[in-house]
């Protein structure tokens, strides 16, 4: 595989960094979020990253990998090592996901209001969240409550609840009067 360039971006979560490649790692709209090594069995690169004892979460999307670390190390101590590791892995291995293990589940029928919520999330929210190395996914809408999943840098970010309530909830309430509350699952 040819030379890969990787650069590092900070994001609002002090325990996460975004490692951006100069090529696509996953196809459009594909998101892989691995909260632990056990969940990363389909991804050779995520499994390899979990070998670093300080890594707590690996999130892969389009052309970036967001890594969340624990408090055992500072980013200044490890970010160059991780950048070089990711670069070398992509150049030598090239395998981000084992497609034979990869499974796609997506056939729940959506109500009109669900589609409207998803459209607003896609258009207004996702670009900003992705810029910070994370993702937001619609889970459900029931009795006025929108449930979303926060992934990547957003998971465990100190400012994610402020963003959720002050930004996302207000926006959805303004566009869709039926929305009374937005909650994040698994945060």
C-alpha positions in Angstrom: 0.0 0.0 0.0 1.2 3.5 -0.7 2.3 6.2 1.7 -0.3 7.4 4.2 -0.4 10.7 5.9 -1.9 11.0 9.3 -2.5 14.2 11.2 -3.8 14.6 14.7 -6.7 16.9 15.8 -7.8 17.7 19.3 -11.5 17.7 20.1 -13.6 18.9 23.1 -13.1 15.6 25.0 -9.7 15.9 26.7 -9.3 12.1 26.8 -9.8 11.7 23.0 -7.8 12.6 19.9 -8.8 12.3 16.3 -6.2 10.7 13.9 -7.1 11.8 10.4 -5.9 9.9 7.3 -5.5 11.3 3.8 -7.7 8.5 2.5 -11.0 6.9 3.3 -10.9 4.1 5.9 -14.5 3.2 5.8 -17.2 3.7 3.2 -19.6 6.6 3.5 -22.0 6.5 6.4 -20.2 3.5 7.9 -19.4 3.9 11.6 -17.5 1.5 13.8 -17.4 2.2 17.6 -15.5 -0.2 19.8 -15.9 0.5 23.5 -13.5 -2.4 24.4 -11.2 -5.0 22.8 -13.8 -7.7 23.0 -16.1 -5.7 20.7 -13.4 -5.0 18.1 -13.1 -8.6 16.8 -14.1 -7.4 13.2 -11.4 -4.8 13.0 -7.7 -5.7 12.9 -6.6 -2.1 13.5 -8.9 -1.6 16.5 -7.7 -4.9 18.0 -4.1 -3.8 17.5 -4.8 -0.4 19.1 -6.3 -2.1 22.2 -2.9 -3.7 22.8 -1.9 -0.3 24.1 -3.0 -0.6 27.7 -4.1 3.0 28.0 -6.6 2.9 25.2 -10.2 2.6 26.3 -12.2 3.2 23.1 -11.6 3.1 19.3 -14.0 4.9 16.9 -13.6 4.6 13.2 -15.5 6.6 10.6 -14.8 7.8 7.0 -11.2 9.0 7.1 -10.5 9.2 10.8 -9.9 7.1 14.0 -10.8 8.7 17.3 -9.0 7.2 20.2 -10.1 7.6 23.8 -7.4 7.0 26.5 -7.5 6.5 30.2 -5.7 8.7 32.7 -2.5 6.6 32.9 -0.8 8.7 30.2 -0.9 12.2 28.8 -1.4 12.7 25.1 1.9 14.4 24.8 3.6 11.1 25.8 1.7 8.9 23.3 0.2 10.8 20.4 3.3 10.6 18.1 3.6 6.9 18.9 -0.1 6.3 18.0 0.1 8.4 14.9 3.1 6.4 13.7 1.5 3.1 14.6 -1.7 3.9 12.7 0.3 5.1 9.7 2.4 2.0 9.6 -0.6 -0.3 10.2 -2.5 1.2 7.3 0.5 1.1 5.0 1.5 -2.5 5.8 -1.8 -4.2 6.7 -4.3 -2.0 5.1 -7.2 -4.0 6.7 -9.5 -1.8 8.7 -12.5 -4.2 8.8 -12.8 -7.9 8.1 -15.8 -7.9 5.7 -16.5 -11.6 6.3 -17.3 -10.8 10.0 -19.0 -7.4 9.2 -22.7 -7.5 9.7 -25.3 -4.8 8.7 -28.5 -4.5 10.7 -30.8 -1.8 9.4 -34.3 -2.7 8.4 -36.6 -1.3 11.1 -39.4 0.6 9.5 -39.3 4.3 10.4 -42.3 6.5 11.2 -42.5 9.9 9.5 -41.5 11.7 12.7 -38.4 9.4 13.0 -37.4 10.3 9.4 -37.8 14.0 10.2 -35.6 13.7 13.3 -33.0 11.8 11.4 -33.0 14.4 8.6 -32.4 17.2 11.1 -29.6 15.2 12.9 -28.0 14.5 9.5 -28.2 18.1 8.2 -27.5 20.2 11.3 -25.9 18.0 14.0 -23.8 15.3 12.4 -21.3 17.5 10.6 -20.4 19.4 13.8 -20.2 16.2 15.8 -18.0 14.5 13.2 -15.7 17.6 13.1 -15.0 16.8 16.7 -14.2 13.2 16.1 -17.5 11.7 17.1 -20.9 10.6 15.9 -24.5 10.8 16.9 -27.1 8.2 15.9 -30.8 8.2 16.2 -32.0 5.3 18.3 -35.8 5.9 18.9 -38.6 8.4 19.5 -41.2 7.6 22.0 -43.6 9.7 24.1 -41.8 12.9 23.3 -38.4 11.6 24.0 -35.7 11.2 21.4 -33.0 8.7 22.2 -29.6 9.0 20.6 -26.3 7.2 20.8 -23.2 9.4 21.2 -20.0 7.7 19.9 -16.4 8.3 19.4 -15.1 11.5 21.1 -18.6 12.3 22.2 -18.8 9.3 24.4 -17.6 10.4 27.9 -16.9 13.9 26.8 -17.5 16.4 29.7 -19.3 18.8 27.3 -21.5 16.3 25.6 -24.4 16.7 27.9 -24.3 20.5 27.5 -24.2 20.0 23.7 -27.0 17.5 24.0 -29.4 19.7 26.0 -28.4 23.2 24.9 -27.8 22.4 21.2 -29.5 19.2 19.9 -32.5 19.3 22.2 -33.3 22.9 21.5 -32.9 22.5 17.8 -35.1 19.4 17.6 -37.8 21.1 19.8 -37.8 24.1 17.5 -38.3 22.0 14.3 -40.5 19.3 15.8 -42.9 20.4 18.5 -43.6 16.8 19.5 -40.1 16.5 20.8 -40.0 17.2 24.6 -36.6 15.8 25.5 -33.4 14.3 24.0 -31.4 11.7 26.0 -28.2 9.9 25.2 -28.0 6.1 25.7 -24.9 4.5 27.0 -23.1 7.7 28.1 
